[in-house]
């Protein structure tokens, strides 16, 4: 009965209804070819791509602003920032190991927290996306970009507040340029981890499977992040180059300790870069790390977009 109703609608109503809608707004109509799950005929969008993007962007921001800034999430982030700030309270410059641990905590927390939030995005919106796209309301590119740009102000507010709290409480380098660069690295890390979460969710489209894969991925990235294991065996060293936490950690070290010296013994000053924990990561070629993270950012989102194209509309 359902198939019969769908077929009758497509034969008798759909074409005439779309024609009437387009005739009422002829200036904004455009023809777009998009593959359908049931047939391969071209569809006609009765609103411009830009109009679709604006409407979806406004709807997405209105719907997700309460989720992004609900009391539980705010309490979770602020409490962790306050606790971390107390643990690393005004760490002396001579306690380099403690400061390094704080920088690694930045890369881990804001490398995994956004990922787990992003994993649920597309699986939860799957039914709505299928329903609206199968009815010809909008094209996938407008939905995906609206989602991407709409998430920016929502997903970056809490990391910025977190960083402001724990950076100054932890007693890191009190230099405005260093502070801004460190903040940008953390935001960069948030965007990359969110992109990976979107890709995992779009590929699997199942919350349980996506959460399991995300857990395994984050565990591997945590171990290979350059802090826990400094001398990784040669046959598996390639794992750390897949970890965006490793690049974030390296960039934070480079921002904080580029050409820095510390008093390794009384009256003797040594280069921070010679410390085993930092030497194993390195402080050189930071711009290459920035470019690699950019490739991850674009690549993960491209994978998510391609995966959404494979979702059957009916």
C-alpha positions as a printed NumPy array, in Angstrom:
array([[  0.   ,   0.   ,   0.   ],
       [  2.839,   2.371,   0.848],
       [  4.569,   1.723,  -2.505],
       [  1.283,   2.202,  -4.347],
       [  0.677,   5.566,  -2.67 ],
       [  4.212,   6.72 ,  -3.419],
       [  3.889,   5.698,  -7.049],
       [  0.514,   7.437,  -7.403],
       [  1.918,  10.603,  -5.84 ],
       [  4.898,  10.667,  -8.193],
       [  2.782,  10.06 , -11.291],
       [ -0.198,  12.329, -10.591],
       [  0.796,  15.013,  -8.089],
       [  4.553,  15.461,  -7.719],
       [  5.353,  16.903, -11.16 ],
       [  2.331,  19.224, -11.23 ],
       [  2.921,  20.423,  -7.681],
       [  6.591,  21.236,  -8.314],
       [  5.669,  23.023, -11.537],
       [  3.14 ,  25.183,  -9.698],
       [  5.654,  26.029,  -6.97 ],
       [  8.3  ,  26.934,  -9.52 ],
       [  5.903,  29.079, -11.538],
       [  5.093,  31.074,  -8.402],
       [  8.755,  31.897,  -7.891],
       [ 10.316,  31.531, -11.335],
       [ 13.29 ,  33.755, -10.562],
       [ 14.583,  31.473,  -7.81 ],
       [ 14.183,  28.159,  -9.603],
       [ 17.18 ,  26.225, -10.809],
       [ 17.702,  22.798, -12.223],
       [ 19.996,  20.404, -10.388],
       [ 20.783,  16.8  , -11.206],
       [ 20.931,  14.646,  -8.118],
       [ 20.822,  10.884,  -8.071],
       [ 17.765,   9.431,  -6.389],
       [ 17.73 ,   6.098,  -4.58 ],
       [ 14.726,   4.888,  -6.601],
       [ 15.45 ,   6.448,  -9.981],
       [ 18.168,   8.378, -11.727],
       [ 16.162,  11.267, -13.112],
       [ 17.057,  14.919, -12.582],
       [ 15.241,  16.937,  -9.936],
       [ 14.172,  20.547, -10.006],
       [ 14.89 ,  22.723,  -6.984],
       [ 12.34 ,  25.492,  -6.55 ],
       [ 14.586,  27.571,  -4.299],
       [ 18.124,  28.703,  -4.876],
       [ 21.045,  26.976,  -3.211],
       [ 21.787,  30.121,  -1.214],
       [ 18.216,  30.262,   0.095],
       [ 18.386,  26.61 ,   1.145],
       [ 21.676,  27.281,   2.94 ],
       [ 20.311,  30.293,   4.843],
       [ 17.139,  28.533,   5.98 ],
       [ 19.006,  25.404,   7.076],
       [ 21.643,  27.491,   8.85 ],
       [ 19.027,  29.447,  10.792],
       [ 17.095,  26.3  ,  11.689],
       [ 20.242,  24.467,  12.783],
       [ 21.442,  27.282,  15.038],
       [ 18.015,  27.644,  16.662],
       [ 17.71 ,  23.918,  17.265],
       [ 21.228,  23.222,  18.541],
       [ 22.011,  26.303,  20.6  ],
       [ 20.212,  24.872,  23.637],
       [ 21.93 ,  21.512,  23.21 ],
       [ 25.368,  23.081,  22.81 ],
       [ 24.977,  25.363,  25.832],
       [ 22.809,  23.316,  28.149],
       [ 23.541,  23.45 ,  31.851],
       [ 25.02 ,  19.956,  32.011],
       [ 27.624,  20.592,  29.3  ],
       [ 28.537,  23.981,  30.747],
       [ 28.912,  22.469,  34.209],
       [ 30.977,  19.601,  32.83 ],
       [ 33.458,  21.817,  30.98 ],
       [ 33.757,  24.534,  33.624],
       [ 34.161,  22.035,  36.47 ],
       [ 36.929,  20.187,  34.606],
       [ 38.635,  23.515,  33.851],
       [ 38.405,  24.598,  37.499],
       [ 39.673,  21.244,  38.769],
       [ 42.539,  21.224,  36.266],
       [ 43.4  ,  24.797,  37.17 ],
       [ 43.621,  23.856,  40.83 ],
       [ 45.777,  20.805,  40.096],
       [ 48.197,  22.847,  37.967],
       [ 47.816,  26.001,  40.064],
       [ 50.599,  28.475,  39.117],
       [ 53.034,  25.75 ,  38.117],
       [ 56.602,  27.143,  38.424],
       [ 58.588,  27.532,  35.224],
       [ 61.153,  25.068,  36.585],
       [ 58.525,  22.291,  36.761],
       [ 58.638,  21.637,  33.053],
       [ 57.27 ,  18.086,  33.305],
       [ 54.077,  19.379,  34.934],
       [ 53.652,  22.062,  32.278],
       [ 54.179,  19.524,  29.519],
       [ 51.503,  17.346,  31.106],
       [ 49.093,  20.295,  31.064],
       [ 49.734,  20.89 ,  27.362],
       [ 49.091,  17.226,  26.625],
       [ 45.887,  17.448,  28.654],
       [ 44.762,  20.273,  26.339],
       [ 45.361,  18.17 ,  23.246],
       [ 43.654,  15.08 ,  24.695],
       [ 40.572,  16.644,  26.269],
       [ 39.74 ,  18.865,  23.305],
       [ 40.723,  16.138,  20.889],
       [ 38.236,  13.597,  22.24 ],
       [ 35.362,  15.585,  23.776],
       [ 34.221,  17.16 ,  20.447],
       [ 34.686,  13.832,  18.643],
       [ 32.208,  12.003,  20.873],
       [ 29.677,  14.826,  20.526],
       [ 30.011,  14.856,  16.736],
       [ 29.635,  11.078,  16.388],
       [ 25.927,  11.314,  17.271],
       [ 25.139,  14.081,  14.765],
       [ 24.24 ,  12.279,  11.535],
       [ 22.88 ,   9.029,  13.059],
       [ 20.388,  11.066,  15.082],
       [ 19.382,  13.186,  12.082],
       [ 19.225,  10.296,   9.631],
       [ 15.43 ,   9.924,   9.537],
       [ 14.886,  13.667,   9.181],
       [ 17.551,  13.928,   6.47 ],
       [ 16.067,  11.039,   4.458],
       [ 12.536,  12.414,   4.753],
       [ 13.399,  15.964,   3.736],
       [ 15.778,  15.06 ,   0.921],
       [ 13.434,  12.444,  -0.561],
       [ 10.721,  15.109,  -0.746],
       [ 13.091,  17.404,  -2.668],
       [ 13.328,  20.121,  -0.037],
       [ 17.058,  20.788,  -0.434],
       [ 20.28 ,  19.394,  -1.844],
       [ 22.869,  17.667,   0.289],
       [ 25.597,  20.273,  -0.188],
       [ 23.45 ,  23.08 ,   1.271],
       [ 22.567,  20.923,   4.286],
       [ 26.166,  19.851,   4.893],
       [ 27.675,  23.336,   4.647],
       [ 24.897,  24.825,   6.774],
       [ 25.674,  22.215,   9.39 ],
       [ 29.406,  22.952,   9.144],
       [ 29.153,  26.734,   9.509],
       [ 26.337,  26.56 ,  12.052],
       [ 28.434,  24.42 ,  14.384],
       [ 31.352,  26.862,  14.491],
       [ 29.968,  29.374,  17.037],
       [ 28.235,  26.605,  18.995],
       [ 31.176,  24.22 ,  19.309],
       [ 33.912,  26.79 ,  19.942],
       [ 32.362,  28.714,  22.839],
       [ 33.081,  26.14 ,  25.542],
       [ 36.683,  25.392,  24.442],
       [ 37.499,  29.108,  24.534],
       [ 36.01 ,  29.504,  28.032],
       [ 37.84 ,  26.357,  29.177],
       [ 41.149,  27.609,  27.84 ],
       [ 40.787,  31.061,  29.393],
       [ 40.242,  29.503,  32.825],
       [ 42.912,  26.823,  32.932],
       [ 45.642,  28.675,  31.014],
       [ 46.005,  31.465,  33.545],
       [ 45.34 ,  29.248,  36.566],
       [ 48.013,  26.829,  35.353],
       [ 50.61 ,  29.592,  35.176],
       [ 51.629,  29.014,  31.571],
       [ 53.668,  31.581,  29.663],
       [ 51.975,  34.967,  30.374],
       [ 52.598,  36.401,  26.942],
       [ 49.636,  37.642,  24.834],
       [ 51.06 ,  36.269,  21.579],
       [ 51.775,  32.874,  23.135],
       [ 48.308,  32.795,  24.674],
       [ 46.557,  33.598,  21.39 ],
       [ 48.627,  31.091,  19.413],
       [ 47.958,  28.361,  21.992],
       [ 44.233,  29.14 ,  21.874],
       [ 44.235,  28.919,  18.073],
       [ 45.978,  25.527,  18.237],
       [ 43.327,  24.205,  20.64 ],
       [ 40.5  ,  25.526,  18.424],
       [ 42.192,  23.939,  15.418],
       [ 42.315,  20.653,  17.295],
       [ 38.607,  20.92 ,  18.137],
       [ 37.685,  21.37 ,  14.469],
       [ 39.787,  18.406,  13.335],
       [ 38.428,  16.079,  16.022],
       [ 34.872,  17.166,  15.252],
       [ 35.494,  16.403,  11.58 ],
       [ 36.631,  12.882,  12.426],
       [ 33.538,  12.374,  14.565],
       [ 31.274,  13.504,  11.732],
       [ 33.05 ,  11.14 ,   9.327],
       [ 32.686,   8.147,  11.665],
       [ 29.016,   8.895,  12.279],
       [ 28.261,   9.398,   8.578],
       [ 30.012,   6.18 ,   7.537],
       [ 28.367,   3.904,  10.098],
       [ 25.049,   5.726,  10.706],
       [ 24.643,   3.71 ,  13.889],
       [ 25.224,   5.218,  17.313],
       [ 26.547,   2.057,  19.005],
       [ 28.926,   1.125,  16.193],
       [ 30.135,   4.709,  15.793],
       [ 30.765,   5.056,  19.542],
       [ 32.725,   1.801,  19.601],
       [ 34.911,   2.826,  16.657],
       [ 35.44 ,   6.274,  18.17 ],
       [ 36.554,   4.688,  21.466],
       [ 39.121,   2.492,  19.737],
       [ 40.364,   5.399,  17.623],
       [ 40.78 ,   7.767,  20.561],
       [ 42.599,   5.101,  22.577],
       [ 45.101,   4.562,  19.759],
       [ 45.574,   8.319,  19.325],
       [ 46.053,   8.719,  23.081],
       [ 48.79 ,   6.088,  23.289],
       [ 50.523,   7.314,  20.119],
       [ 50.19 ,  10.994,  21.037],
       [ 53.863,  11.33 ,  21.989],
       [ 53.487,  11.68 ,  25.751],
       [ 53.059,   8.199,  27.201],
       [ 55.346,   6.352,  24.776],
       [ 58.315,   8.397,  23.607],
       [ 60.251,   5.654,  21.8  ],
       [ 57.695,   3.886,  19.614],
       [ 59.001,   0.793,  17.775],
       [ 59.883,   1.452,  14.146],
       [ 57.338,  -0.996,  12.7  ],
       [ 54.425,   0.857,  14.315],
       [ 55.756,   4.422,  14.516],
       [ 53.449,   5.433,  11.647],
       [ 50.52 ,   5.397,  14.09 ],
       [ 51.522,   8.689,  15.674],
       [ 51.409,  10.427,  12.303],
       [ 47.717,   9.531,  12.065],
       [ 46.987,  11.099,  15.45 ],
       [ 45.869,  14.712,  15.367],
       [ 46.52 ,  14.786,  19.145],
       [ 50.202,  14.283,  18.359],
       [ 50.271,  17.317,  16.051],
       [ 48.302,  19.459,  18.51 ],
       [ 50.646,  18.456,  21.335],
       [ 53.686,  19.25 ,  19.195],
       [ 52.306,  22.656,  18.181],
       [ 51.543,  23.559,  21.798],
       [ 55.076,  22.596,  22.794],
       [ 56.481,  24.658,  19.939],
       [ 54.439,  27.714,  20.937],
       [ 55.396,  27.479,  24.622],
       [ 59.03 ,  26.362,  24.44 ],
       [ 60.528,  27.5  ,  21.158],
       [ 64.153,  28.478,  21.944],
       [ 63.56 ,  28.357,  25.714],
       [ 66.123,  27.499,  28.397],
       [ 65.797,  26.223,  31.95 ],
       [ 68.152,  25.77 ,  34.887],
       [ 68.922,  22.051,  34.677],
       [ 71.373,  22.279,  37.608],
       [ 72.694,  25.041,  39.788],
       [ 74.141,  27.734,  37.563],
       [ 73.811,  25.633,  34.404],
       [ 71.169,  26.403,  31.773],
       [ 69.993,  23.822,  29.264],
       [ 67.765,  24.003,  26.212],
       [ 64.209,  22.842,  26.777],
       [ 64.316,  21.145,  23.395],
       [ 66.942,  18.722,  24.738],
       [ 64.586,  17.256,  27.317],
       [ 63.777,  13.629,  26.365],
       [ 60.003,  14.235,  26.583],
       [ 60.257,  17.165,  24.153],
       [ 63.119,  15.909,  22.007],
       [ 61.149,  12.776,  21.086],
       [ 58.391,  14.994,  19.66 ],
       [ 60.557,  17.764,  18.258],
       [ 59.996,  21.484,  17.902],
       [ 60.854,  21.862,  14.215],
       [ 58.745,  22.017,  11.038],
       [ 55.674,  23.289,  12.861],
       [ 54.149,  24.664,   9.667],
       [ 54.2  ,  21.17 ,   8.19 ],
       [ 52.151,  20.   ,  11.17 ],
       [ 49.683,  22.839,  10.579],
       [ 49.3  ,  21.759,   6.945],
       [ 48.832,  18.098,   7.908],
       [ 46.054,  19.043,  10.311],
       [ 44.468,  21.126,   7.55 ],
       [ 44.479,  18.071,   5.288],
       [ 42.853,  16.06 ,   8.087],
       [ 40.212,  18.745,   8.577],
       [ 39.263,  18.858,   4.9  ],
       [ 39.709,  15.134,   4.335],
       [ 37.502,  13.997,   7.219],
       [ 34.699,  16.367,   6.22 ],
       [ 34.961,  15.269,   2.599],
       [ 34.657,  11.643,   3.722],
       [ 31.581,  12.557,   5.774],
       [ 29.997,  14.285,   2.764],
       [ 30.657,  11.331,   0.458],
       [ 29.274,   8.941,   3.088],
       [ 26.063,  10.971,   3.337],
       [ 25.668,  10.686,  -0.433],
       [ 25.498,   6.92 ,  -0.001],
       [ 22.533,   7.095,   2.387],
       [ 19.47 ,   5.671,   0.66 ],
       [ 16.624,   8.166,   0.505],
       [ 13.885,   5.517,   0.569]])
